[in-house]
Amino acid sequence: MFIPDENLTKEQLDLNDGVVTMCALGIALTGTVVLESSREQGRRAATLIPDYHLCVLRRENIVEFVPQAIRKLEASKDRPLTFFSGPSATVDIEMTRVRGVHGPRTLDVLIV
């Protein structure tokens, strides 16, 4: 069932299986997806709390290198940006690594 994000609370977002958004651009070299805070790309909480994120990326919004991405994002410099380059991870004091601590456990990118 599709539920649009109308400022859902963190608890409500956590009850959803996943989220579908567009994205600003992708960086080929690093496998990075960049999201701007917007209606189509979601606010940060909506893209970080659910366990699954399907991100739709337009082919013309793929750049090869990070400097190209930074130049292309110049017009968005006053908006919150989120860069995804893989699952988050952390280690505890015993150096036990835990993946998927922040953000979705699964991110799929659909190139159209």
VMD Tcl script that builds the backbone (N, CA, C; Angstrom):
set m [mol new atoms 336]
animate dup $m
set s [atomselect $m all]
$s set {name element resname resid chain x y z} {
  {N N MET 1 A 0.839 -1.174 0.000}
  {CA C MET 1 A 0.000 0.000 0.000}
  {C C MET 1 A 0.889 1.244 0.000}
  {N N PHE 2 A 0.564 2.208 -0.839}
  {CA C PHE 2 A 1.343 3.441 -0.934}
  {C C PHE 2 A 0.730 4.497 -0.035}
  {N N ILE 3 A 1.552 5.070 0.842}
  {CA C ILE 3 A 1.113 6.148 1.727}
  {C C ILE 3 A 2.036 7.335 1.486}
  {N N PRO 4 A 1.522 8.449 0.957}
  {CA C PRO 4 A 2.397 9.606 0.749}
  {C C PRO 4 A 2.866 10.169 2.088}
  {N N ASP 5 A 4.061 10.702 2.093}
  {CA C ASP 5 A 4.607 11.285 3.312}
  {C C ASP 5 A 4.005 12.668 3.516}
  {N N GLU 6 A 3.120 12.757 4.457}
  {CA C GLU 6 A 2.519 14.037 4.840}
  {C C GLU 6 A 3.019 14.380 6.231}
  {N N ASN 7 A 4.345 14.503 6.351}
  {CA C ASN 7 A 4.988 14.767 7.635}
  {C C ASN 7 A 4.670 13.695 8.664}
  {N N LEU 8 A 4.787 12.437 8.234}
  {CA C LEU 8 A 4.589 11.325 9.153}
  {C C LEU 8 A 5.606 11.415 10.286}
  {N N THR 9 A 5.214 10.965 11.447}
  {CA C THR 9 A 6.137 10.953 12.583}
  {C C THR 9 A 7.183 9.865 12.376}
  {N N LYS 10 A 8.252 9.903 13.148}
  {CA C LYS 10 A 9.280 8.866 13.061}
  {C C LYS 10 A 8.694 7.495 13.364}
  {N N GLU 11 A 7.774 7.451 14.304}
  {CA C GLU 11 A 7.124 6.171 14.643}
  {C C GLU 11 A 6.284 5.664 13.476}
  {N N GLN 12 A 5.563 6.558 12.794}
  {CA C GLN 12 A 4.769 6.167 11.633}
  {C C GLN 12 A 5.666 5.721 10.481}
  {N N LEU 13 A 6.768 6.437 10.261}
  {CA C LEU 13 A 7.707 6.045 9.210}
  {C C LEU 13 A 8.293 4.673 9.488}
  {N N ASP 14 A 8.580 4.383 10.740}
  {CA C ASP 14 A 9.169 3.108 11.123}
  {C C ASP 14 A 8.216 1.939 10.860}
  {N N LEU 15 A 6.910 2.190 10.814}
  {CA C LEU 15 A 5.926 1.143 10.540}
  {C C LEU 15 A 5.854 0.784 9.062}
  {N N ASN 16 A 6.397 1.644 8.183}
  {CA C ASN 16 A 6.367 1.383 6.740}
  {C C ASN 16 A 7.470 0.417 6.345}
  {N N ASP 17 A 7.171 -0.448 5.383}
  {CA C ASP 17 A 8.176 -1.389 4.889}
  {C C ASP 17 A 9.253 -0.696 4.077}
  {N N GLY 18 A 8.885 0.395 3.396}
  {CA C GLY 18 A 9.873 1.064 2.555}
  {C C GLY 18 A 9.372 2.377 2.028}
  {N N VAL 19 A 10.226 3.005 1.221}
  {CA C VAL 19 A 9.940 4.305 0.636}
  {C C VAL 19 A 10.403 4.299 -0.823}
  {N N VAL 20 A 9.697 5.055 -1.671}
  {CA C VAL 20 A 10.072 5.237 -3.076}
  {C C VAL 20 A 10.274 6.723 -3.305}
  {N N THR 21 A 11.442 7.104 -3.854}
  {CA C THR 21 A 11.723 8.508 -4.144}
  {C C THR 21 A 12.451 8.641 -5.474}
  {N N MET 22 A 12.480 9.850 -5.971}
  {CA C MET 22 A 13.368 10.226 -7.064}
  {C C MET 22 A 14.692 10.605 -6.404}
  {N N CYS 23 A 15.717 10.930 -7.198}
  {CA C CYS 23 A 16.951 11.442 -6.617}
  {C C CYS 23 A 17.539 12.516 -7.526}
  {N N ALA 24 A 18.379 13.363 -6.923}
  {CA C ALA 24 A 18.964 14.484 -7.660}
  {C C ALA 24 A 19.951 14.000 -8.706}
  {N N LEU 25 A 20.866 13.126 -8.287}
  {CA C LEU 25 A 21.842 12.585 -9.234}
  {C C LEU 25 A 22.558 11.386 -8.651}
  {N N GLY 26 A 23.281 10.718 -9.524}
  {CA C GLY 26 A 24.103 9.584 -9.124}
  {C C GLY 26 A 25.531 9.821 -9.588}
  {N N ILE 27 A 26.484 9.307 -8.807}
  {CA C ILE 27 A 27.903 9.439 -9.151}
  {C C ILE 27 A 28.421 8.045 -9.482}
  {N N ALA 28 A 28.783 7.835 -10.737}
  {CA C ALA 28 A 29.157 6.506 -11.216}
  {C C ALA 28 A 30.389 5.939 -10.509}
  {N N LEU 29 A 31.451 6.730 -10.378}
  {CA C LEU 29 A 32.708 6.232 -9.832}
  {C C LEU 29 A 32.553 5.682 -8.409}
  {N N THR 30 A 31.780 6.357 -7.584}
  {CA C THR 30 A 31.645 5.963 -6.180}
  {C C THR 30 A 30.363 5.197 -5.886}
  {N N GLY 31 A 29.461 5.095 -6.864}
  {CA C GLY 31 A 28.181 4.437 -6.617}
  {C C GLY 31 A 27.315 5.230 -5.661}
  {N N THR 32 A 27.474 6.546 -5.668}
  {CA C THR 32 A 26.764 7.416 -4.730}
  {C C THR 32 A 25.463 7.928 -5.332}
  {N N VAL 33 A 24.423 7.962 -4.496}
  {CA C VAL 33 A 23.142 8.545 -4.845}
  {C C VAL 33 A 22.982 9.795 -3.994}
  {N N VAL 34 A 22.549 10.897 -4.618}
  {CA C VAL 34 A 22.382 12.159 -3.899}
  {C C VAL 34 A 20.912 12.549 -3.900}
  {N N LEU 35 A 20.390 12.830 -2.709}
  {CA C LEU 35 A 19.008 13.267 -2.552}
  {C C LEU 35 A 18.978 14.704 -2.062}
  {N N GLU 36 A 18.065 15.496 -2.623}
  {CA C GLU 36 A 17.765 16.830 -2.125}
  {C C GLU 36 A 16.494 16.714 -1.301}
  {N N SER 37 A 16.369 17.496 -0.276}
  {CA C SER 37 A 15.133 17.507 0.496}
  {C C SER 37 A 14.060 18.191 -0.350}
  {N N SER 38 A 13.104 17.412 -0.866}
  {CA C SER 38 A 12.033 17.957 -1.705}
  {C C SER 38 A 10.868 16.975 -1.700}
  {N N ARG 39 A 9.750 17.387 -2.261}
  {CA C ARG 39 A 8.560 16.526 -2.318}
  {C C ARG 39 A 8.850 15.227 -3.076}
  {N N GLU 40 A 9.566 15.311 -4.203}
  {CA C GLU 40 A 9.844 14.125 -5.021}
  {C C GLU 40 A 10.936 13.247 -4.415}
  {N N GLN 41 A 11.864 13.865 -3.701}
  {CA C GLN 41 A 13.008 13.120 -3.178}
  {C C GLN 41 A 12.898 12.835 -1.695}
  {N N GLY 42 A 11.880 13.345 -1.074}
  {CA C GLY 42 A 11.626 13.056 0.327}
  {C C GLY 42 A 12.429 13.907 1.286}
  {N N ARG 43 A 11.930 14.019 2.475}
  {CA C ARG 43 A 12.698 14.687 3.519}
  {C C ARG 43 A 13.619 13.642 4.140}
  {N N ARG 44 A 14.632 14.084 4.796}
  {CA C ARG 44 A 15.683 13.194 5.286}
  {C C ARG 44 A 15.126 12.038 6.128}
  {N N ALA 45 A 14.224 12.318 7.058}
  {CA C ALA 45 A 13.677 11.261 7.918}
  {C C ALA 45 A 12.953 10.192 7.107}
  {N N ALA 46 A 12.228 10.611 6.074}
  {CA C ALA 46 A 11.463 9.657 5.269}
  {C C ALA 46 A 12.359 8.716 4.473}
  {N N THR 47 A 13.577 9.144 4.174}
  {CA C THR 47 A 14.480 8.290 3.397}
  {C C THR 47 A 15.468 7.521 4.272}
  {N N LEU 48 A 15.546 7.842 5.555}
  {CA C LEU 48 A 16.507 7.174 6.434}
  {C C LEU 48 A 15.881 6.187 7.409}
  {N N ILE 49 A 14.598 6.335 7.724}
  {CA C ILE 49 A 13.991 5.478 8.747}
  {C C ILE 49 A 13.481 4.134 8.218}
  {N N PRO 50 A 12.709 4.096 7.124}
  {CA C PRO 50 A 12.241 2.780 6.648}
  {C C PRO 50 A 13.402 1.865 6.256}
  {N N ASP 51 A 13.209 0.554 6.372}
  {CA C ASP 51 A 14.270 -0.418 6.090}
  {C C ASP 51 A 14.580 -0.564 4.608}
  {N N TYR 52 A 13.651 -0.180 3.726}
  {CA C TYR 52 A 13.857 -0.345 2.292}
  {C C TYR 52 A 13.657 0.997 1.591}
  {N N HIS 53 A 14.533 1.286 0.616}
  {CA C HIS 53 A 14.428 2.514 -0.172}
  {C C HIS 53 A 14.626 2.158 -1.639}
  {N N LEU 54 A 13.620 2.460 -2.460}
  {CA C LEU 54 A 13.737 2.348 -3.912}
  {C C LEU 54 A 13.907 3.766 -4.431}
  {N N CYS 55 A 15.025 4.012 -5.069}
  {CA C CYS 55 A 15.371 5.344 -5.545}
  {C C CYS 55 A 15.362 5.322 -7.073}
  {N N VAL 56 A 14.595 6.212 -7.684}
  {CA C VAL 56 A 14.492 6.290 -9.143}
  {C C VAL 56 A 15.452 7.383 -9.627}
  {N N LEU 57 A 16.375 6.988 -10.493}
  {CA C LEU 57 A 17.419 7.882 -11.007}
  {C C LEU 57 A 17.286 8.009 -12.514}
  {N N ARG 58 A 17.163 9.238 -12.981}
  {CA C ARG 58 A 17.116 9.472 -14.432}
  {C C ARG 58 A 18.534 9.351 -15.001}
  {N N ARG 59 A 18.647 8.658 -16.124}
  {CA C ARG 59 A 19.945 8.406 -16.756}
  {C C ARG 59 A 20.728 9.704 -16.990}
  {N N GLU 60 A 20.035 10.781 -17.363}
  {CA C GLU 60 A 20.728 12.046 -17.639}
  {C C GLU 60 A 21.269 12.709 -16.373}
  {N N ASN 61 A 20.891 12.187 -15.206}
  {CA C ASN 61 A 21.383 12.738 -13.941}
  {C C ASN 61 A 22.526 11.908 -13.346}
  {N N ILE 62 A 23.164 11.116 -14.177}
  {CA C ILE 62 A 24.330 10.356 -13.736}
  {C C ILE 62 A 25.580 11.081 -14.220}
  {N N VAL 63 A 26.488 11.353 -13.292}
  {CA C VAL 63 A 27.778 11.955 -13.632}
  {C C VAL 63 A 28.864 10.943 -13.292}
  {N N GLU 64 A 30.035 11.138 -13.874}
  {CA C GLU 64 A 31.102 10.162 -13.671}
  {C C GLU 64 A 31.874 10.382 -12.372}
  {N N PHE 65 A 32.188 11.625 -12.056}
  {CA C PHE 65 A 33.080 11.918 -10.931}
  {C C PHE 65 A 32.444 12.855 -9.905}
  {N N VAL 66 A 32.969 12.839 -8.687}
  {CA C VAL 66 A 32.467 13.681 -7.594}
  {C C VAL 66 A 32.545 15.177 -7.936}
  {N N PRO 67 A 33.650 15.697 -8.479}
  {CA C PRO 67 A 33.680 17.131 -8.799}
  {C C PRO 67 A 32.564 17.547 -9.759}
  {N N GLN 68 A 32.211 16.679 -10.715}
  {CA C GLN 68 A 31.096 16.981 -11.617}
  {C C GLN 68 A 29.796 17.088 -10.824}
  {N N ALA 69 A 29.616 16.207 -9.867}
  {CA C ALA 69 A 28.408 16.218 -9.045}
  {C C ALA 69 A 28.323 17.509 -8.236}
  {N N ILE 70 A 29.429 17.905 -7.645}
  {CA C ILE 70 A 29.438 19.128 -6.835}
  {C C ILE 70 A 29.069 20.335 -7.702}
  {N N ARG 71 A 29.613 20.396 -8.914}
  {CA C ARG 71 A 29.268 21.502 -9.813}
  {C C ARG 71 A 27.782 21.470 -10.172}
  {N N LYS 72 A 27.271 20.277 -10.456}
  {CA C LYS 72 A 25.863 20.144 -10.842}
  {C C LYS 72 A 24.928 20.473 -9.675}
  {N N LEU 73 A 25.392 20.266 -8.447}
  {CA C LEU 73 A 24.576 20.537 -7.259}
  {C C LEU 73 A 24.697 21.974 -6.763}
  {N N GLU 74 A 25.465 22.808 -7.448}
  {CA C GLU 74 A 25.670 24.201 -7.032}
  {C C GLU 74 A 24.338 24.927 -6.811}
  {N N ALA 75 A 23.364 24.693 -7.676}
  {CA C ALA 75 A 22.063 25.363 -7.551}
  {C C ALA 75 A 21.298 24.892 -6.308}
  {N N SER 76 A 21.684 23.767 -5.747}
  {CA C SER 76 A 21.004 23.197 -4.575}
  {C C SER 76 A 21.763 23.431 -3.284}
  {N N LYS 77 A 22.756 24.303 -3.286}
  {CA C LYS 77 A 23.643 24.445 -2.129}
  {C C LYS 77 A 22.932 24.923 -0.872}
  {N N ASP 78 A 21.745 25.510 -0.994}
  {CA C ASP 78 A 21.008 25.977 0.173}
  {C C ASP 78 A 19.987 24.960 0.679}
  {N N ARG 79 A 19.936 23.778 0.067}
  {CA C ARG 79 A 18.986 22.738 0.477}
  {C C ARG 79 A 19.740 21.614 1.178}
  {N N PRO 80 A 19.087 20.933 2.096}
  {CA C PRO 80 A 19.735 19.760 2.704}
  {C C PRO 80 A 19.976 18.688 1.641}
  {N N LEU 81 A 21.174 18.119 1.617}
  {CA C LEU 81 A 21.532 17.051 0.687}
  {C C LEU 81 A 21.931 15.818 1.480}
  {N N THR 82 A 21.563 14.647 0.962}
  {CA C THR 82 A 21.958 13.384 1.579}
  {C C THR 82 A 22.693 12.571 0.520}
  {N N PHE 83 A 23.901 12.099 0.846}
  {CA C PHE 83 A 24.709 11.278 -0.060}
  {C C PHE 83 A 24.708 9.844 0.475}
  {N N PHE 84 A 24.296 8.877 -0.366}
  {CA C PHE 84 A 24.348 7.458 -0.011}
  {C C PHE 84 A 25.451 6.809 -0.833}
  {N N SER 85 A 26.400 6.167 -0.176}
  {CA C SER 85 A 27.460 5.456 -0.903}
  {C C SER 85 A 27.616 4.027 -0.405}
  {N N GLY 86 A 26.601 3.499 0.195}
  {CA C GLY 86 A 26.651 2.139 0.728}
  {C C GLY 86 A 26.046 2.106 2.111}
  {N N PRO 87 A 25.927 0.918 2.668}
  {CA C PRO 87 A 25.303 0.819 3.989}
  {C C PRO 87 A 26.161 1.473 5.065}
  {N N SER 88 A 25.499 2.074 6.031}
  {CA C SER 88 A 26.234 2.662 7.146}
  {C C SER 88 A 26.776 1.541 8.019}
  {N N ALA 89 A 27.756 1.860 8.802}
  {CA C ALA 89 A 28.343 0.864 9.693}
  {C C ALA 89 A 28.953 1.548 10.902}
  {N N THR 90 A 29.087 0.804 11.942}
  {CA C THR 90 A 29.745 1.292 13.142}
  {C C THR 90 A 30.390 0.104 13.843}
  {N N VAL 91 A 31.270 0.387 14.780}
  {CA C VAL 91 A 31.851 -0.676 15.605}
  {C C VAL 91 A 31.698 -0.279 17.066}
  {N N ASP 92 A 31.509 -1.286 17.897}
  {CA C ASP 92 A 31.412 -0.990 19.320}
  {C C ASP 92 A 32.800 -1.052 19.948}
  {N N ILE 93 A 32.861 -0.926 21.242}
  {CA C ILE 93 A 34.148 -0.854 21.938}
  {C C ILE 93 A 34.983 -2.128 21.767}
  {N N GLU 94 A 34.305 -3.263 21.526}
  {CA C GLU 94 A 35.025 -4.512 21.285}
  {C C GLU 94 A 35.377 -4.704 19.815}
  {N N MET 95 A 35.120 -3.668 19.003}
  {CA C MET 95 A 35.405 -3.672 17.563}
  {C C MET 95 A 34.510 -4.651 16.793}
  {N N THR 96 A 33.297 -4.867 17.275}
  {CA C THR 96 A 32.310 -5.670 16.563}
  {C C THR 96 A 31.588 -4.761 15.575}
  {N N ARG 97 A 31.712 -5.077 14.289}
  {CA C ARG 97 A 31.132 -4.240 13.231}
  {C C ARG 97 A 29.652 -4.558 13.051}
  {N N VAL 98 A 28.840 -3.500 12.972}
  {CA C VAL 98 A 27.408 -3.636 12.736}
  {C C VAL 98 A 27.071 -2.803 11.506}
  {N N ARG 99 A 26.442 -3.435 10.504}
  {CA C ARG 99 A 26.055 -2.735 9.272}
  {C C ARG 99 A 24.612 -2.274 9.348}
  {N N GLY 100 A 24.301 -1.241 8.594}
  {CA C GLY 100 A 22.921 -0.774 8.484}
  {C C GLY 100 A 22.409 -0.066 9.717}
  {N N VAL 101 A 23.282 0.641 10.391}
  {CA C VAL 101 A 22.901 1.312 11.636}
  {C C VAL 101 A 22.022 2.524 11.351}
  {N N HIS 102 A 22.375 3.305 10.347}
  {CA C HIS 102 A 21.626 4.505 9.985}
  {C C HIS 102 A 21.166 4.351 8.544}
  {N N GLY 103 A 19.926 4.632 8.308}
  {CA C GLY 103 A 19.413 4.564 6.947}
  {C C GLY 103 A 18.856 3.201 6.619}
  {N N PRO 104 A 18.375 3.057 5.395}
  {CA C PRO 104 A 17.743 1.806 4.997}
  {C C PRO 104 A 18.748 0.655 4.939}
  {N N ARG 105 A 18.277 -0.529 5.293}
  {CA C ARG 105 A 19.129 -1.717 5.209}
  {C C ARG 105 A 19.314 -2.134 3.750}
  {N N THR 106 A 18.325 -1.807 2.913}
  {CA C THR 106 A 18.388 -2.151 1.488}
  {C C THR 106 A 18.055 -0.926 0.657}
  {N N LEU 107 A 18.915 -0.623 -0.299}
  {CA C LEU 107 A 18.699 0.473 -1.238}
  {C C LEU 107 A 18.795 -0.089 -2.644}
  {N N ASP 108 A 17.730 0.044 -3.410}
  {CA C ASP 108 A 17.742 -0.324 -4.824}
  {C C ASP 108 A 17.617 0.961 -5.624}
  {N N VAL 109 A 18.366 1.043 -6.729}
  {CA C VAL 109 A 18.320 2.198 -7.604}
  {C C VAL 109 A 17.815 1.749 -8.955}
  {N N LEU 110 A 16.738 2.360 -9.413}
  {CA C LEU 110 A 16.141 2.067 -10.711}
  {C C LEU 110 A 16.516 3.193 -11.656}
  {N N ILE 111 A 17.283 2.876 -12.695}
  {CA C ILE 111 A 17.706 3.887 -13.670}
  {C C ILE 111 A 16.690 3.914 -14.819}
  {N N VAL 112 A 16.139 5.101 -15.069}
  {CA C VAL 112 A 15.133 5.234 -16.151}
  {C C VAL 112 A 15.603 6.247 -17.171}
}
mol reanalyze $m
mol bondsrecalc $m
mol representation Tube
mol addrep $m
